[in-house]
């Protein structure tokens, strides 16, 4: 998605070896027009898949998943990361290791909001090692539903999560794919 | 907002004395059509206020704030609840006590995304004791910006957060106001 790649080039900042910060339009401040365009891109790619539901993970996946949800006209479910008194006891769970935060957290979706046979589109902001996506896939499959597609805003291809998903037969579509970082600049595929 | 009140009556569940669960369309599974309508309602009420930015708090405020952001055509900023390696060190902070979770957490917004003189619309899903709204207002005011309005999806009026905000001169608009619970059913104003 050219518009996104241009925005990453102009507003993204790289810290350390391979941490890309896109806080100014995606992860903290949200450019609603750009995210709406992303929702439309996901729709155009996955519209033939009879999507029944979109699944994402709190917090930074929610915005883009909602804009996609508008185009598909389906409910969006966001997996919760922490235990909350207000969450149902009856949940599908997965453990997800976050390299960014350096810890494992539990991801939960109430059994009420995923049903056997549904075609679920998984949407998230980043794909690196693929741990979050794998956790969401395992939740979908525990529900007897199908992970009909995986839509990612920014994929860091060198961390191989995407390759693993594709090799396992999942339909992965990433709006921007970073091959590597060179002189603290992302190089896109 | 009649459509929201009808939805709460049909799909909301009350647990304990005064906990309303709206997980099926707002807090876990999201009805994107309904939230889009909510965004439009906020726009119709606050459109004369020259809103420059919308501020909400992760995670469940993000969706409704994004739909409102589309109508206002302004960026949405979501305050973060936990420390993350990816957040700027330069932040405006506030401590917020959550009665639901029984603990105090720190809420942060990067100084980059709030500027002096901006008219900020604060949007959140629930208003009860008003702690989250007060935290967001204090962050806005620390930035030298103005809390031009507070848009809430569901206000529990008997917990008095709303009354406090109005008495302090803030422009509060809640889409559904619950006066009390009677026989485990919400009674709307």
Interface residues (C-beta under 8 A of the other chain):
Chain A: X19 X21 X23 X24 X27 X28 X29 X30 X31 X32 X33 X35 X36 X58 X59 X62 X63 X66 X67 X69 X70 X73 X74 X75 X76 X77 X78 X80 X84 X85 X86 X87 X88 X100 X101 X102 X109 X110 X112 X113
Chain B: X19 X21 X23 X24 X27 X28 X29 X30 X31 X32 X33 X35 X36 X58 X59 X62 X63 X66 X67 X69 X70 X73 X74 X75 X76 X77 X78 X80 X84 X85 X86 X87 X88 X100 X101 X102 X109 X110 X112 X113
